[in-house]
Amino acid sequence: MNILRANMGLTITLVLIIGVAVILATTGLFMKRADASLKPLWWLAGFFALIIAPQLLGHLYNAFSSGAGDRVQERPVAVAEPGVSPEASRSADDPLDPEGTGATNFDGEGVPSRRNVLVGSGMLTSFLSDTFWGRKSGTGTTGSLRRLSPKAPPTVGTTGLCVKAGNRSVRQMMSELGNGVILMEFLGIHTADPVSGDFSVGASGVRFEKGEEKEPVRGFAVSGNVMALLRNVVGVGDDFRWFGSTGCPSLAVSGVEIGGL
């Protein structure tokens, strides 16, 4: 009995030591970033490798709404478009996943919710549609009409967007990319074109060099196209997290255009 108690005491002590070490390491990283953010750099123009933080990916995936594209292009939505990087080929909108805050059994039209695979096997497999745009495009509704508030008109969008986690840590992805930027914040992402998927938005983040974090950077714009970005994904992080109704890991992208504001 005494031996059992001693072993339990030792186990508890080890757990506490490991927990304190993790807290100190995390706190040290945050303090380092906070201290460095007092003297940010202003970024130069060019093409750079990026690591996109999980909280930003949901904004970029809004391009998978079919309604806006049909209104302008007046043609059926593209299905099974090739050319998406296999690294980013595991994306779906799943309103039935209870982990997301937007989980629901029905969409805004009363259509039963279902899991919609957006990207699979290196191909864009579908866009999201409500009844109207699904009938117009010939694909049928995906049960994706959202009513965000009594004051906002209904819109097609995601409710449980989920990008499957990979097996690389952010540090591993930084090491593989060498030099680049970790994007931490988008400024004005709502101005992205929902028709073409083109975007040019202000951003801020942390520069890394030879796989090591350096200093925060801000005052630059990130430009590109959502589909082109997905084609250039070279790594998926293991840091999957839910942010409201969007669950994503970090994504490593080989080259994106960056310019000064």
C-alpha positions as CSV (number, residue, x, y, z in Angstrom):
1,M,0.0,0.0,0.0
2,N,2.8,2.4,0.9
3,I,4.6,1.6,-2.4
4,L,1.4,2.3,-4.3
5,R,1.0,5.6,-2.6
6,A,4.6,6.5,-3.3
7,N,4.1,5.7,-7.0
8,M,1.0,7.8,-7.1
9,G,2.7,10.7,-5.5
10,L,5.6,10.5,-7.9
11,T,3.2,10.4,-10.9
12,I,1.3,13.4,-9.7
13,T,4.6,15.3,-9.1
14,L,5.8,14.5,-12.6
15,V,2.5,15.6,-14.1
16,L,2.7,18.9,-12.2
17,I,6.3,19.5,-13.3
18,I,5.4,18.8,-17.0
19,G,2.4,21.1,-16.7
20,V,4.4,23.9,-15.2
21,A,7.1,23.5,-18.0
22,V,4.4,23.7,-20.7
23,I,2.9,26.8,-19.1
24,L,6.2,28.5,-18.8
25,A,7.2,27.7,-22.4
26,T,3.9,29.0,-23.7
27,T,4.0,32.1,-21.6
28,G,7.6,32.7,-22.8
29,L,6.5,32.6,-26.4
30,F,3.7,35.0,-25.9
31,M,5.9,37.4,-23.9
32,K,8.5,37.2,-26.7
33,R,5.9,38.1,-29.3
34,A,4.4,40.8,-27.2
35,D,7.8,42.4,-26.5
36,A,8.8,42.2,-30.2
37,S,5.5,43.7,-31.3
38,L,6.5,47.0,-29.8
39,K,9.0,47.4,-32.6
40,P,7.4,45.9,-35.7
41,L,9.0,46.0,-39.2
42,W,7.3,47.4,-42.3
43,W,7.3,44.7,-44.9
44,L,8.9,44.9,-48.4
45,A,7.3,43.6,-51.7
46,G,7.8,40.2,-53.3
47,F,6.8,36.6,-53.2
48,F,7.1,34.8,-49.8
49,A,6.3,31.5,-48.2
50,L,3.4,31.8,-45.7
51,I,2.1,29.9,-42.8
52,I,-1.6,30.9,-42.4
53,A,-2.9,30.7,-38.8
54,P,-6.0,28.5,-38.2
55,Q,-8.3,31.5,-37.3
56,L,-7.8,33.0,-40.8
57,L,-8.7,30.1,-43.0
58,G,-12.5,30.3,-42.6
59,H,-12.5,33.7,-44.2
60,L,-10.7,32.4,-47.3
61,Y,-13.1,29.5,-47.7
62,N,-16.0,31.8,-48.2
63,A,-15.3,31.6,-51.9
64,F,-17.0,28.2,-52.0
65,S,-20.4,29.9,-52.0
66,S,-21.9,29.4,-55.5
67,G,-24.6,32.1,-55.5
68,A,-22.4,35.1,-56.1
69,G,-20.5,33.3,-58.9
70,D,-23.7,32.3,-60.7
71,R,-25.1,35.8,-60.6
72,V,-22.2,37.2,-62.5
73,Q,-21.0,34.3,-64.7
74,E,-24.4,32.9,-65.5
75,R,-23.0,29.4,-65.8
76,P,-23.1,26.1,-63.8
77,V,-20.7,26.0,-60.9
78,A,-17.5,24.1,-61.5
79,V,-17.5,20.6,-60.1
80,A,-14.4,18.4,-59.8
81,E,-11.9,21.1,-60.8
82,P,-8.4,19.6,-60.8
83,G,-5.2,21.2,-59.5
84,V,-5.8,21.5,-55.8
85,S,-2.7,20.5,-53.7
86,P,-3.2,17.1,-52.1
87,E,-2.0,18.8,-48.9
88,A,-5.2,20.8,-48.8
89,S,-7.5,18.1,-50.2
90,R,-9.4,17.3,-47.0
91,S,-11.9,20.1,-46.6
92,A,-15.6,19.8,-45.9
93,D,-18.6,21.7,-44.4
94,D,-20.2,19.6,-41.8
95,P,-23.2,21.3,-40.0
96,L,-23.8,18.0,-38.1
97,D,-20.4,18.1,-36.3
98,P,-21.3,18.9,-32.6
99,E,-17.8,20.4,-32.0
100,G,-18.7,23.5,-34.1
101,T,-20.8,26.2,-32.6
102,G,-22.9,26.4,-35.8
103,A,-24.0,22.8,-35.6
104,T,-27.6,22.4,-36.8
105,N,-30.0,19.7,-38.2
106,F,-31.6,22.1,-40.8
107,D,-30.5,25.0,-42.9
108,G,-32.3,28.4,-43.2
109,E,-34.8,26.9,-45.6
110,G,-35.6,23.8,-43.5
111,V,-33.5,21.5,-45.7
112,P,-31.9,18.7,-43.7
113,S,-28.2,19.4,-43.0
114,R,-25.6,17.1,-44.5
115,R,-21.8,16.9,-44.8
116,N,-20.6,18.5,-48.0
117,V,-17.1,17.7,-49.2
118,L,-15.5,20.8,-50.7
119,V,-12.1,19.6,-51.6
120,G,-11.1,15.9,-51.9
121,S,-8.4,13.8,-53.6
122,G,-6.7,16.9,-54.9
123,M,-9.8,18.3,-56.7
124,L,-12.4,20.9,-55.9
125,T,-15.5,18.7,-55.8
126,S,-18.3,21.2,-55.1
127,F,-19.6,24.6,-54.1
128,L,-22.3,25.4,-51.5
129,S,-25.8,26.2,-52.7
130,D,-29.2,26.9,-51.5
131,T,-32.4,25.8,-53.3
132,F,-32.5,28.7,-55.8
133,W,-28.8,28.6,-56.8
134,G,-28.7,24.8,-56.7
135,R,-31.6,24.6,-59.1
136,K,-30.1,27.2,-61.4
137,S,-26.7,25.5,-61.5
138,G,-28.2,22.0,-61.8
139,T,-26.4,20.6,-58.8
140,G,-29.3,20.9,-56.3
141,T,-29.2,22.4,-52.9
142,T,-26.5,21.4,-50.4
143,G,-28.6,22.6,-47.5
144,S,-26.3,25.6,-47.0
145,L,-28.6,28.6,-46.6
146,R,-27.7,30.6,-43.5
147,R,-29.8,33.2,-41.7
148,L,-27.2,35.1,-39.7
149,S,-29.6,37.5,-38.0
150,P,-33.1,39.0,-38.3
151,K,-31.5,42.1,-39.8
152,A,-29.3,40.4,-42.4
153,P,-30.6,38.8,-45.6
154,P,-30.3,35.0,-46.1
155,T,-27.0,34.0,-47.6
156,V,-25.2,30.8,-48.7
157,G,-22.3,29.9,-46.4
158,T,-20.6,27.4,-44.2
159,T,-21.8,26.3,-40.8
160,G,-19.3,23.6,-39.8
161,L,-16.2,24.2,-42.0
162,C,-13.6,21.7,-41.2
163,V,-10.1,21.2,-42.7
164,K,-8.5,18.0,-41.5
165,A,-5.4,18.3,-39.4
166,G,-2.0,17.2,-40.8
167,N,1.0,15.8,-39.1
168,R,3.5,18.7,-39.0
169,S,4.0,21.2,-36.2
170,V,4.3,24.9,-37.0
171,R,8.0,24.7,-36.2
172,Q,8.5,21.8,-38.7
173,M,6.7,23.8,-41.4
174,M,8.9,26.9,-40.7
175,S,12.0,24.7,-41.0
176,E,10.8,23.2,-44.3
177,L,9.9,26.6,-45.8
178,G,13.1,28.3,-44.5
179,N,12.1,32.0,-44.7
180,G,8.6,33.6,-44.8
181,V,5.8,35.0,-42.6
182,I,3.3,33.5,-40.2
183,L,0.1,35.4,-41.0
184,M,-1.7,36.2,-37.7
185,E,-4.3,38.8,-38.8
186,F,-6.2,39.9,-41.9
187,L,-7.5,43.5,-42.2
188,G,-10.5,43.9,-44.5
189,I,-10.9,40.3,-45.6
190,H,-14.6,41.1,-46.2
191,T,-13.5,42.9,-49.3
192,A,-12.4,39.7,-51.1
193,D,-14.2,39.0,-54.4
194,P,-16.7,36.2,-53.8
195,V,-17.1,35.7,-57.5
196,S,-13.6,35.0,-58.6
197,G,-12.0,34.2,-55.3
198,D,-9.4,37.0,-55.8
199,F,-8.3,38.9,-52.6
200,S,-6.0,41.7,-51.7
201,V,-6.1,42.5,-48.0
202,G,-4.0,44.1,-45.3
203,A,-2.2,41.7,-42.9
204,S,0.1,41.4,-40.0
205,G,2.2,38.5,-38.7
206,V,5.6,37.3,-37.6
207,R,8.6,36.9,-39.8
208,F,10.6,33.7,-39.7
209,E,14.1,33.0,-41.0
210,K,15.9,29.7,-41.3
211,G,13.0,28.1,-39.4
212,E,13.1,30.5,-36.4
213,E,10.7,33.2,-35.4
214,K,12.2,36.7,-35.7
215,E,10.1,39.9,-35.4
216,P,6.5,40.9,-36.0
217,V,5.7,42.6,-39.3
218,R,2.8,44.7,-40.4
219,G,1.8,47.3,-42.9
220,F,1.7,44.9,-45.9
221,A,-0.9,43.5,-48.2
222,V,-1.4,39.8,-49.2
223,S,-2.8,39.3,-52.8
224,G,-3.8,36.2,-54.6
225,N,-6.7,33.8,-55.5
226,V,-8.2,31.2,-53.2
227,M,-7.9,28.4,-55.7
228,A,-4.3,29.4,-56.6
229,L,-3.5,29.5,-52.9
230,L,-4.9,26.0,-52.4
231,R,-2.7,24.7,-55.3
232,N,0.3,26.0,-53.5
233,V,-0.3,24.5,-50.1
234,V,2.7,22.4,-49.1
235,G,2.0,21.5,-45.5
236,V,-0.9,21.1,-43.1
237,G,-0.3,21.6,-39.4
238,D,-1.3,19.4,-36.4
239,D,-2.7,22.4,-34.5
240,F,-6.3,21.9,-35.4
241,R,-8.6,24.2,-33.4
242,W,-12.3,25.3,-33.6
243,F,-13.0,29.0,-33.9
244,G,-16.7,29.3,-33.7
245,S,-18.2,27.3,-36.6
246,T,-14.8,26.9,-38.3
247,G,-12.2,24.2,-37.5
248,C,-8.8,24.4,-39.1
249,P,-5.1,23.8,-38.6
250,S,-2.3,26.0,-39.9
251,L,-1.5,25.8,-43.6
252,A,2.0,26.3,-45.2
253,V,1.9,27.9,-48.6
254,S,4.9,27.9,-50.9
255,G,4.6,31.4,-52.4
256,V,2.1,34.3,-52.1
257,E,2.5,37.9,-53.4
258,I,3.1,40.5,-50.6
259,G,3.3,44.2,-51.2
260,G,3.4,47.3,-49.0
261,L,0.3,49.2,-48.1
